Amino acid sequence: MQIYKAPYIYSDGAFLENHALVEDRGVIQDILPISKLKPTDSTVIECEDLILLPGTINTHNHSFQSLVRGFSDDRSFSEWRDQGIYKFSKLLDQNGIYTGALFAFYEMILNGVTTVCDFFYIHDGGNQNARAVIQAAHDVGIRLVLARCLYDWKGAPSQYQESVSQAKKNCLSLIDEVGQNSMCRVYPAPHSLHGASQAMIEAGMEIAREKNSYLHMHIAEAKYEVEQVKKKYGKTPLKFLNHIGACSDRLVGVHCVWIDDEEVELMAEKQVKLSYNPASNMYLGDGVTPILKLLKRNVIVGLGTDGACSNNRTSVFDEMRTCSLLQKLTHLDGAVCPAETSFKMGTENGGKILGIPTGVLKPGNYCDFVGIRVSDISLLPFKTENLVKNIVYAMSPRAIDTVVVQGREVVKNGYHVSLSPREVYEKVQNVTRGWK
């Protein structure tokens, strides 16, 4: 058992002053005033000058794409994809996949991400590369949801493609291999309606039902995709997915930029969840998801960074700020999407989207938190009544001092406790040497 004593703990929408968080075996047992602590043999950790916040949750990422950051910027979508992702992903072996994931997760954990959903699709016909991603998450100390992609579009690199039967067999095998693991789980993830056939999507649906899991999928990300799907299936992406029975509380739609009012109602009725990736949608020129309409209909909306070659950052705190500012601009109203809404999307809602008891500091949830410095200049003037607003709109990454995942301290004094920046630097440079 460990007791973290801090000047401020953010719990259930309020900053509790001079409180302690009690953790046992990775789970929060209690949060109570320091004055009410009893003498104990437990380890007491003094979090002086720190505000304890729930760890942020990245609901969508492609870890290998961190290696492609800077290689395909400021291009049209087809050039960005073909000359960036497709070109360089073909060069990655298992060590390259591991290095990309280690790099991505390392940067995320320093940015206060405690749980990430990695949408992974470079399979090379098996699960060896997925295992490398899982190993990287373990080595960094971040909690991982591996959305194992199901991909059979013949226009993609061969390393992505599997037959329906092969994809189903490999996905089920990996789910069974990982098992009931509090630090890692695997969900089926048909890539999209252009990357996965109807049969592949239905295979993903079968896996989700059999394993009682979520189903992740890119949906209506770009305008061209909607027109392409309407031409092929006679319906918009979301309406077609509903037609084949995919729309339910199991489905997590990623992006959902190009949806109409009927589809907003459909998501609400079927309890489809949304992983919203505002910076990536801006970077690729995709558009703006109507999240205010979705939130009004009680659709659960979380935040994702997407891959680091379409953002190009890996911070959910950044996504909170981007989310709020983009909605204010789109609606020409500075009052919409307040900081508290975006903060909830990046924490509590992320836990709901991934089906994990995290994102809120309360008894029964995993002990995942970020300790930020009270005295950091970016949080001044320091007032608890506007502190969430300063965290979302003003906080610098340098304010992050400590990151704890399931009771284990992974970042201290702003540095990873076991991996040095130099070590990660050298691995990334070795993999990308010669890339142009």
BANU-904237 format. One record per residue (C-alpha): residue number from 1; chain; x, y negated, z. Coordinates in nm, 4 decimals. Layout:
# BANU-904237
R seq mol       px       py       pz
R NUM   A        X        Y        Z
...
***
This chain:
# BANU-904237
R seq mol       px       py       pz
R   1   A   0.0000   0.0000   0.0000
R   2   A   0.1191  -0.3516  -0.0845
R   3   A  -0.0092  -0.6884   0.0313
R   4   A   0.0455  -0.9941  -0.1882
R   5   A   0.0118  -1.3206   0.0040
R   6   A  -0.0390  -1.6298  -0.2107
R   7   A  -0.1429  -1.9931  -0.1703
R   8   A  -0.4143  -1.9400  -0.4362
R   9   A  -0.5900  -1.6354  -0.5847
R  10   A  -0.8441  -1.6726  -0.8646
R  11   A  -1.1314  -1.4332  -0.7972
R  12   A  -1.4926  -1.4368  -0.9173
R  13   A  -1.4691  -1.7839  -1.0649
R  14   A  -1.3102  -1.9553  -0.7641
R  15   A  -0.9616  -2.0324  -0.6357
R  16   A  -0.9278  -1.8811  -0.2892
R  17   A  -0.6743  -2.0705  -0.0803
R  18   A  -0.4227  -1.8897   0.1442
R  19   A  -0.5533  -1.5414   0.0663
R  20   A  -0.3987  -1.1985   0.0348
R  21   A  -0.4555  -0.9275  -0.2241
R  22   A  -0.4350  -0.5730  -0.0862
R  23   A  -0.3319  -0.3040  -0.3347
R  24   A  -0.3061   0.0723  -0.2991
R  25   A  -0.2020   0.3147  -0.5745
R  26   A  -0.2497   0.0516  -0.8407
R  27   A  -0.6036  -0.0489  -0.7386
R  28   A  -0.7164  -0.3637  -0.5560
R  29   A  -0.8565  -0.2677  -0.2168
R  30   A  -0.9424  -0.6098  -0.0766
R  31   A  -0.8940  -0.9852  -0.1097
R  32   A  -0.9153  -1.1672   0.2216
R  33   A  -0.7878  -1.4762   0.4058
R  34   A  -0.4289  -1.4422   0.5229
R  35   A  -0.5513  -1.5327   0.8736
R  36   A  -0.7577  -1.2112   0.8803
R  37   A  -0.4697  -0.9769   0.7998
R  38   A  -0.3946  -0.7250   1.0712
R  39   A  -0.0488  -0.5944   1.1661
R  40   A   0.0381  -0.3196   0.9210
R  41   A   0.3222  -0.1033   0.7998
R  42   A   0.2396  -0.1982   0.4418
R  43   A   0.4874  -0.3835   0.2242
R  44   A   0.4102  -0.7552   0.2384
R  45   A   0.5115  -0.9594  -0.0660
R  46   A   0.5242  -1.3355  -0.0226
R  47   A   0.4100  -1.4984  -0.3466
R  48   A   0.5162  -1.8453  -0.2394
R  49   A   0.4331  -2.1282  -0.4810
R  50   A   0.2274  -1.8879  -0.6972
R  51   A  -0.1309  -1.8823  -0.8192
R  52   A  -0.2482  -1.5259  -0.8844
R  53   A  -0.4642  -1.4937  -1.1966
R  54   A  -0.6115  -1.1821  -1.3573
R  55   A  -0.3806  -1.0437  -1.6248
R  56   A  -0.4835  -1.1370  -1.9770
R  57   A  -0.6107  -0.8756  -2.2206
R  58   A  -0.5169  -0.8676  -2.5874
R  59   A  -0.8051  -0.6851  -2.7583
R  60   A  -0.6408  -0.6626  -3.1034
R  61   A  -0.2827  -0.6418  -3.2250
R  62   A  -0.0623  -0.4612  -3.4777
R  63   A   0.2661  -0.4170  -3.2932
R  64   A   0.4910  -0.3308  -3.5886
R  65   A   0.3967  -0.6613  -3.7525
R  66   A   0.6083  -0.8497  -3.4989
R  67   A   0.9071  -0.7376  -3.7069
R  68   A   0.7625  -0.9156  -4.0124
R  69   A   0.7160  -1.2498  -3.8370
R  70   A   0.8509  -1.5293  -4.0558
R  71   A   0.8884  -1.3152  -4.3692
R  72   A   0.5518  -1.3893  -4.5279
R  73   A   0.4336  -1.7262  -4.4025
R  74   A   0.2410  -1.9847  -4.6049
R  75   A   0.1270  -1.7466  -4.8782
R  76   A  -0.2039  -1.6342  -5.0209
R  77   A  -0.3561  -1.3274  -4.8541
R  78   A  -0.2529  -1.0849  -5.1291
R  79   A   0.1074  -1.2125  -5.1282
R  80   A   0.1158  -1.2137  -4.7475
R  81   A  -0.0014  -0.8499  -4.7415
R  82   A   0.1902  -0.7078  -5.0374
R  83   A   0.5195  -0.8959  -4.9913
R  84   A   0.5096  -0.8825  -4.6133
R  85   A   0.3281  -0.5988  -4.4395
R  86   A   0.3287  -0.3478  -4.7251
R  87   A   0.6857  -0.4202  -4.8339
R  88   A   0.8530  -0.3983  -4.4951
R  89   A   0.6371  -0.1332  -4.3271
R  90   A   0.7640   0.1133  -4.5886
R  91   A   1.1141   0.0663  -4.4438
R  92   A   1.0181   0.1655  -4.0891
R  93   A   1.1123   0.5033  -3.9484
R  94   A   1.0184   0.6220  -3.6001
R  95   A   1.2917   0.4102  -3.4416
R  96   A   1.1689   0.1057  -3.6333
R  97   A   0.8122   0.1658  -3.5143
R  98   A   0.9361   0.1976  -3.1546
R  99   A   1.1445  -0.1188  -3.1834
R 100   A   0.8556  -0.3193  -3.3287
R 101   A   0.6279  -0.2081  -3.0471
R 102   A   0.8911  -0.2700  -2.7797
R 103   A   0.9458  -0.6198  -2.9201
R 104   A   0.5720  -0.6991  -2.9409
R 105   A   0.4873  -0.5661  -2.5947
R 106   A   0.7930  -0.7285  -2.4368
R 107   A   0.6922  -1.0696  -2.5678
R 108   A   0.3312  -1.0129  -2.4586
R 109   A   0.4184  -0.9129  -2.1025
R 110   A   0.6311  -1.2276  -2.0645
R 111   A   0.3257  -1.4213  -2.1851
R 112   A   0.1013  -1.2662  -1.9190
R 113   A  -0.0659  -0.9898  -2.1218
R 114   A  -0.1171  -0.6868  -1.8975
R 115   A  -0.3308  -0.4733  -2.1335
R 116   A  -0.3127  -0.4598  -2.5140
R 117   A  -0.5118  -0.2789  -2.7822
R 118   A  -0.2718  -0.1871  -3.0619
R 119   A  -0.4493  -0.1084  -3.3901
R 120   A  -0.1926   0.1271  -3.5419
R 121   A  -0.1853   0.2782  -3.8897
R 122   A   0.1672   0.3784  -4.0033
R 123   A   0.1136   0.7489  -3.9438
R 124   A   0.3396   0.9271  -4.1960
R 125   A   0.0957   1.2184  -4.1831
R 126   A   0.1083   1.2829  -3.8105
R 127   A   0.1258   1.1368  -3.4595
R 128   A   0.5005   1.0967  -3.4155
R 129   A   0.4910   0.7227  -3.4837
R 130   A   0.1956   0.6716  -3.2512
R 131   A   0.3949   0.8477  -2.9797
R 132   A   0.6761   0.5975  -3.0373
R 133   A   0.4297   0.3110  -2.9760
R 134   A   0.3065   0.4810  -2.6592
R 135   A   0.6655   0.5261  -2.5411
R 136   A   0.7395   0.1584  -2.6045
R 137   A   0.4389   0.0543  -2.3957
R 138   A   0.5578   0.2819  -2.1156
R 139   A   0.9103   0.1375  -2.1316
R 140   A   0.7796  -0.2203  -2.1159
R 141   A   0.5228  -0.1415  -1.8456
R 142   A   0.2172  -0.2722  -2.0288
R 143   A  -0.1165  -0.0893  -2.0355
R 144   A  -0.1965   0.0358  -2.3865
R 145   A  -0.5115   0.1177  -2.5743
R 146   A  -0.3983   0.2748  -2.9000
R 147   A  -0.6657   0.2237  -3.1640
R 148   A  -0.5531   0.5063  -3.3930
R 149   A  -0.6409   0.3957  -3.7410
R 150   A  -0.8262   0.6137  -3.9914
R 151   A  -0.7202   0.4977  -4.3384
R 152   A  -0.7752   0.6546  -4.6815
R 153   A  -0.7707   0.3659  -4.9312
R 154   A  -0.5397   0.4710  -5.2170
R 155   A  -0.4186   0.1153  -5.2735
R 156   A  -0.2317   0.1107  -4.9419
R 157   A   0.1188   0.2511  -4.8809
R 158   A   0.1212   0.6291  -4.8593
R 159   A   0.2423   0.6129  -4.4975
R 160   A  -0.0987   0.4747  -4.3968
R 161   A  -0.3128   0.7282  -4.5798
R 162   A  -0.4644   1.0516  -4.4527
R 163   A  -0.7432   1.2748  -4.5744
R 164   A  -1.0616   1.2633  -4.3684
R 165   A  -0.9978   1.6074  -4.2204
R 166   A  -0.6329   1.5255  -4.1489
R 167   A  -0.7181   1.1934  -3.9825
R 168   A  -0.9872   1.3505  -3.7666
R 169   A  -0.7616   1.6368  -3.6593
R 170   A  -0.4678   1.4066  -3.5772
R 171   A  -0.6814   1.1559  -3.3891
R 172   A  -0.8499   1.4222  -3.1768
R 173   A  -0.5132   1.5822  -3.1067
R 174   A  -0.3643   1.2538  -2.9858
R 175   A  -0.6672   1.1780  -2.7673
R 176   A  -0.6305   1.5191  -2.6025
R 177   A  -0.2548   1.4758  -2.5692
R 178   A  -0.2861   1.1441  -2.3863
R 179   A  -0.5797   1.2658  -2.1766
R 180   A  -0.7069   1.0750  -1.8732
R 181   A  -0.4244   0.8277  -1.8359
R 182   A  -0.4789   0.5002  -1.6515
R 183   A  -0.1966   0.3336  -1.8453
R 184   A  -0.2821   0.4622  -2.1926
R 185   A  -0.5876   0.5744  -2.3853
R 186   A  -0.6627   0.6409  -2.7524
R 187   A  -0.9684   0.5301  -2.9526
R 188   A  -1.0594   0.6088  -3.3153
R 189   A  -1.0333   0.3079  -3.5489
R 190   A  -1.1517   0.3265  -3.9112
R 191   A  -0.9535   0.0459  -4.0692
R 192   A  -1.2322  -0.1433  -4.2468
R 193   A  -1.4870  -0.0985  -4.5231
R 194   A  -1.2119  -0.1550  -4.7785
R 195   A  -0.9512   0.0591  -4.6012
R 196   A  -1.1722   0.3515  -4.4992
R 197   A  -1.4307   0.5433  -4.7001
R 198   A  -1.7793   0.6076  -4.5672
R 199   A  -1.6741   0.9628  -4.4868
R 200   A  -1.3746   0.8332  -4.2904
R 201   A  -1.5917   0.5890  -4.0952
R 202   A  -1.8367   0.8680  -4.0155
R 203   A  -1.5459   1.0833  -3.8951
R 204   A  -1.4495   0.8015  -3.6578
R 205   A  -1.8084   0.7828  -3.5357
R 206   A  -1.8071   1.1567  -3.4669
R 207   A  -1.4832   1.1299  -3.2690
R 208   A  -1.6213   0.8409  -3.0624
R 209   A  -1.9352   1.0378  -2.9798
R 210   A  -1.7447   1.3572  -2.9005
R 211   A  -1.4905   1.1816  -2.6786
R 212   A  -1.7318   0.9206  -2.5384
R 213   A  -1.5006   0.6438  -2.6533
R 214   A  -1.5144   0.3124  -2.8346
R 215   A  -1.4763   0.2684  -3.2103
R 216   A  -1.2630  -0.0238  -3.3333
R 217   A  -1.2898  -0.1610  -3.6866
R 218   A  -1.2059  -0.4738  -3.8884
R 219   A  -1.5399  -0.6180  -4.0051
R 220   A  -1.6150  -0.9087  -4.2415
R 221   A  -1.2742  -1.0668  -4.1841
R 222   A  -1.2509  -1.2441  -4.5205
R 223   A  -1.5113  -1.3738  -4.7640
R 224   A  -1.3860  -1.1519  -5.0464
R 225   A  -1.4484  -0.8435  -4.8312
R 226   A  -1.8170  -0.9283  -4.7915
R 227   A  -1.8629  -0.9675  -5.1669
R 228   A  -1.6684  -0.6472  -5.2316
R 229   A  -1.8816  -0.4458  -4.9885
R 230   A  -2.2079  -0.5922  -5.1199
R 231   A  -2.1066  -0.4930  -5.4728
R 232   A  -2.0130  -0.1391  -5.3651
R 233   A  -2.2841  -0.0620  -5.1091
R 234   A  -2.5536  -0.3215  -5.1756
R 235   A  -2.5299  -0.4588  -4.8205
R 236   A  -2.3055  -0.6830  -4.6143
R 237   A  -2.0419  -0.4997  -4.4029
R 238   A  -2.2291  -0.5150  -4.0723
R 239   A  -2.5644  -0.4266  -4.2265
R 240   A  -2.4104  -0.1314  -4.4068
R 241   A  -2.2472  -0.0104  -4.0856
R 242   A  -2.5842  -0.0321  -3.9159
R 243   A  -2.7384   0.1605  -4.2082
R 244   A  -2.5043   0.4554  -4.1431
R 245   A  -2.5553   0.4404  -3.7658
R 246   A  -2.2230   0.2850  -3.6642
R 247   A  -2.3676  -0.0179  -3.4850
R 248   A  -2.3999   0.0581  -3.1152
R 249   A  -2.2437  -0.0323  -2.7821
R 250   A  -1.9482   0.1868  -2.8858
R 251   A  -1.8513  -0.0386  -3.1769
R 252   A  -1.5911  -0.3127  -3.1347
R 253   A  -1.5932  -0.5349  -3.4411
R 254   A  -1.2662  -0.7158  -3.5047
R 255   A  -1.2977  -1.0662  -3.6563
R 256   A  -1.6607  -1.0672  -3.7842
R 257   A  -1.5962  -1.4079  -3.9438
R 258   A  -1.8479  -1.3834  -4.2266
R 259   A  -2.1699  -1.2828  -4.0537
R 260   A  -2.5086  -1.4504  -4.0860
R 261   A  -2.7798  -1.5193  -3.8281
R 262   A  -2.9478  -1.1828  -3.8906
R 263   A  -2.6188  -1.0091  -3.8188
R 264   A  -2.5728  -1.2091  -3.5004
R 265   A  -2.9097  -1.0728  -3.3887
R 266   A  -2.8059  -0.7251  -3.5010
R 267   A  -2.4889  -0.7375  -3.2901
R 268   A  -2.6922  -0.8530  -2.9914
R 269   A  -2.9604  -0.5878  -3.0368
R 270   A  -2.7126  -0.3030  -3.0842
R 271   A  -2.4694  -0.4388  -2.8203
R 272   A  -2.1783  -0.4459  -3.0645
R 273   A  -1.8733  -0.6099  -2.9041
R 274   A  -1.6411  -0.8600  -3.0715
R 275   A  -1.2636  -0.8962  -3.0685
R 276   A  -1.2172  -1.2586  -3.1751
R 277   A  -0.8792  -1.3585  -3.3203
R 278   A  -0.8992  -1.7362  -3.3732
R 279   A  -0.5340  -1.8149  -3.4542
R 280   A  -0.5045  -1.5288  -3.7044
R 281   A  -0.8303  -1.6298  -3.8731
R 282   A  -0.6917  -1.9826  -3.9077
R 283   A  -0.3488  -1.8669  -4.0268
R 284   A  -0.4933  -1.6525  -4.3077
R 285   A  -0.7560  -1.9095  -4.4017
R 286   A  -1.0366  -1.6656  -4.3262
R 287   A  -1.2823  -1.8999  -4.1576
R 288   A  -1.4420  -1.9446  -3.8157
R 289   A  -1.6466  -1.6744  -3.6417
R 290   A  -1.9795  -1.8089  -3.5051
R 291   A  -1.8936  -1.7174  -3.1481
R 292   A  -2.1235  -1.9734  -2.9871
R 293   A  -2.4234  -1.8049  -3.1475
R 294   A  -2.2926  -1.4666  -3.0339
R 295   A  -2.2298  -1.5829  -2.6783
R 296   A  -2.5775  -1.7365  -2.6651
R 297   A  -2.7176  -1.3906  -2.7482
R 298   A  -2.5003  -1.2315  -2.4757
R 299   A  -2.2661  -1.0524  -2.7157
R 300   A  -1.9432  -0.9677  -2.5303
R 301   A  -1.6585  -1.1592  -2.6959
R 302   A  -1.2925  -1.1008  -2.6109
R 303   A  -0.9715  -1.2440  -2.7539
R 304   A  -0.6979  -1.0909  -2.9663
R 305   A  -0.3752  -1.2239  -3.1128
R 306   A  -0.3696  -0.9937  -3.4172
R 307   A  -0.0266  -0.9065  -3.5544
R 308   A   0.2574  -1.1529  -3.5023
R 309   A   0.2969  -1.2076  -3.8765
R 310   A  -0.0487  -1.3680  -3.8901
R 311   A  -0.0485  -1.5929  -3.5850
R 312   A   0.2586  -1.6012  -3.5111
R 313   A   0.2421  -1.5834  -3.1317
R 314   A   0.1418  -1.3056  -2.8945
R 315   A  -0.0110  -1.5008  -2.6063
R 316   A  -0.3733  -1.4698  -2.4991
R 317   A  -0.3352  -1.7950  -2.3067
R 318   A  -0.2615  -1.9519  -2.6467
R 319   A  -0.5729  -1.7876  -2.7908
R 320   A  -0.7858  -1.9353  -2.5111
R 321   A  -0.6740  -2.2856  -2.6053
R 322   A  -0.7093  -2.2236  -2.9785
R 323   A  -1.0543  -2.0733  -2.9312
R 324   A  -1.1945  -2.3712  -2.7432
R 325   A  -1.0364  -2.6360  -2.9643
R 326   A  -1.1453  -2.4673  -3.2867
R 327   A  -1.5056  -2.4444  -3.1715
R 328   A  -1.5055  -2.8108  -3.0658
R 329   A  -1.3779  -2.9111  -3.4094
R 330   A  -1.6154  -2.6825  -3.5994
R 331   A  -1.9201  -2.8090  -3.4101
R 332   A  -1.7978  -3.1695  -3.3880
R 333   A  -1.8712  -3.1576  -3.0172
R 334   A  -1.6072  -3.1807  -2.7461
R 335   A  -1.8427  -3.0296  -2.4874
R 336   A  -1.8811  -2.6861  -2.6493
R 337   A  -1.6790  -2.3767  -2.5532
R 338   A  -1.5332  -2.5108  -2.2267
R 339   A  -1.2080  -2.3791  -2.0848
R 340   A  -1.3901  -2.1508  -1.8397
R 341   A  -1.5621  -1.9721  -2.1298
R 342   A  -1.2376  -1.9064  -2.3169
R 343   A  -1.0614  -1.7998  -1.9973
R 344   A  -1.3325  -1.5412  -1.9332
R 345   A  -1.3022  -1.4161  -2.2903
R 346   A  -0.9290  -1.3601  -2.2430
R 347   A  -0.9649  -1.1783  -1.9116
R 348   A  -1.2942  -1.0310  -1.7878
R 349   A  -1.4504  -0.9831  -2.1318
R 350   A  -1.1375  -0.8110  -2.2582
R 351   A  -1.1716  -0.5489  -1.9873
R 352   A  -1.5338  -0.4881  -2.0879
R 353   A  -1.4438  -0.4572  -2.4564
R 354   A  -1.1753  -0.1977  -2.3861
R 355   A  -1.3763  -0.0188  -2.1175
R 356   A  -1.1100  -0.0692  -1.8510
R 357   A  -1.1615  -0.1958  -1.4918
R 358   A  -0.9401  -0.5000  -1.5253
R 359   A  -0.9641  -0.8691  -1.6124
R 360   A  -1.1089  -0.9739  -1.2756
R 361   A  -0.9285  -0.9689  -0.9416
R 362   A  -1.1731  -0.7810  -0.7212
R 363   A  -1.1801  -0.4586  -0.5175
R 364   A  -1.2017  -0.1489  -0.7348
R 365   A  -1.0239  -0.2998  -1.0346
R 366   A  -0.6677  -0.2267  -1.1374
R 367   A  -0.4127  -0.4503  -0.9690
R 368   A  -0.3151  -0.6456  -1.2814
R 369   A  -0.2228  -1.0061  -1.2258
R 370   A  -0.0128  -1.2977  -1.3460
R 371   A   0.1591  -1.5266  -1.0961
R 372   A   0.1989  -1.8821  -1.2239
R 373   A   0.3942  -2.1535  -1.0448
R 374   A   0.1871  -2.4108  -0.8571
R 375   A   0.4654  -2.6653  -0.9053
R 376   A   0.5056  -2.6269  -1.2813
R 377   A   0.4928  -2.9683  -1.4468
R 378   A   0.2362  -2.8494  -1.7047
R 379   A  -0.0243  -2.7929  -1.4302
R 380   A  -0.0007  -3.1416  -1.2826
R 381   A  -0.1923  -3.3231  -1.1456
R 382   A  -0.2658  -3.0177  -0.9334
R 383   A  -0.6355  -2.9973  -0.8393
R 384   A  -0.8170  -2.6658  -0.7978
R 385   A  -1.1387  -2.8135  -0.9383
R 386   A  -0.9795  -2.8608  -1.2824
R 387   A  -0.7116  -2.5941  -1.2624
R 388   A  -0.8726  -2.3543  -1.5130
R 389   A  -0.8859  -2.6404  -1.7617
R 390   A  -0.5164  -2.7151  -1.7126
R 391   A  -0.4328  -2.3443  -1.7459
R 392   A  -0.6198  -2.3183  -2.0776
R 393   A  -0.5319  -2.6534  -2.2331
R 394   A  -0.1962  -2.7528  -2.0850
R 395   A  -0.0047  -2.4648  -1.9263
R 396   A   0.3413  -2.3923  -2.0606
R 397   A   0.4659  -2.0307  -2.0822
R 398   A   0.7479  -2.1320  -1.8464
R 399   A   0.4873  -2.1497  -1.5671
R 400   A   0.4601  -1.7685  -1.5713
R 401   A   0.6779  -1.6328  -1.2926
R 402   A   0.5430  -1.2863  -1.2117
R 403   A   0.3453  -1.0163  -1.3922
R 404   A   0.2131  -0.7097  -1.2105
R 405   A   0.0485  -0.4170  -1.3913
R 406   A  -0.1343  -0.1563  -1.1857
R 407   A   0.0538  -0.2604  -0.8733
R 408   A   0.3951  -0.2480  -1.0381
R 409   A   0.5989  -0.5655  -1.0740
R 410   A   0.7104  -0.5880  -1.4375
R 411   A   0.8130  -0.9552  -1.4623
R 412   A   0.9823  -1.1504  -1.1827
R 413   A   1.1169  -1.5061  -1.1925
R 414   A   1.0143  -1.5194  -1.5578
R 415   A   1.2284  -1.2196  -1.6607
R 416   A   1.1469  -0.8562  -1.7261
R 417   A   1.2698  -0.6453  -1.4369
R 418   A   1.4374  -0.3752  -1.6495
R 419   A   1.4709  -0.4930  -2.0117
R 420   A   1.7003  -0.7826  -2.0959
R 421   A   1.6276  -1.0273  -2.3788
R 422   A   1.9646  -0.9368  -2.5280
R 423   A   1.8734  -0.5685  -2.5443
R 424   A   1.5505  -0.6427  -2.7308
R 425   A   1.7284  -0.8925  -2.9558
R 426   A   1.9885  -0.6375  -3.0625
R 427   A   1.7295  -0.3679  -3.1359
R 428   A   1.5221  -0.6030  -3.3512
R 429   A   1.8270  -0.7352  -3.5368
R 430   A   1.9471  -0.3825  -3.6098
R 431   A   1.6130  -0.2773  -3.7578
R 432   A   1.5631  -0.5913  -3.9685
R 433   A   1.9215  -0.6281  -4.0874
R 434   A   1.9215  -0.6701  -4.4647
R 435   A   1.5525  -0.7651  -4.4884
R 436   A   1.4856  -1.0533  -4.7247
***
